[in-house]
């Protein structure tokens, strides 16, 4: 059953007004801003504006490991490295963690997934990120917060995930969603096309940008339910998501969580799947 109640949505997403209220409470959340330089456009998210209390992290350093053909372009980080970073951010299990970025949660969602995977029980994403916070007229500061180090311990494996072989099974017995933009899903011509483009046979094109509104926040839950129901997600069949290298897929898993669907993610995604020439690839606009 897909759920569209506020309680379900609020477990994963928090509005600027709700975050401000949490900050005023007795158990203020840890706030983590995910900074990045966009690998496609070169745009740098660092603008000298922070939510008060926000600690800086780096998308393409802290939430991924070293790239390789065997693991993909953005594999999961070593748990020891992530634990060291989390201690430096001052994270604890007793307080919620709220993550934001300046790019419609594209990198914040990856941080959300990785921290949940590492065992943190209450991690949420600021819906709409820094632009939504500023648009709401809430206070900002010009400097990030420097916390005291914590002694938090992290362990891997707390989020559902799957690999290349399981992706093919999931496409047959469940719903396999491809979160990339459609040109990458379609790929080149069937004959003579770029073998590094296309999709896993049976995967359904579901660009993660479709889950967002033009101003930046996620679509309302009723719209998300209709969107994913139209893609075959009914709350009963297992659901898995992949993308190019595990960023957009995490964003789509977050959108699904907002309507009560626990979707698995393929961390290696297409960059790992297509690194071997013997795996089946489908090109064109249709799943098969």
Secondary structure by P-SEA (a helix, b strand, c coil): cccccccccccccccaaaaaaaaacccccbbbbbbbccccccccccccccccbbbbbbccccccccccccccccccccaaaaaaaaaaacccccbbbbbbcccccaaaaaaaaaaaaacccccccccccaaaaaaabbbbbcbbbbbccccccccccccccccaaaaaaaaacbbbbbccccccccccccccccccccccccbbbbccccccccccccccaaaaaaaaaaaccccccbbbbbccccaaaaaaaaaaaaaccbbbbccccccccccccccccccccccc
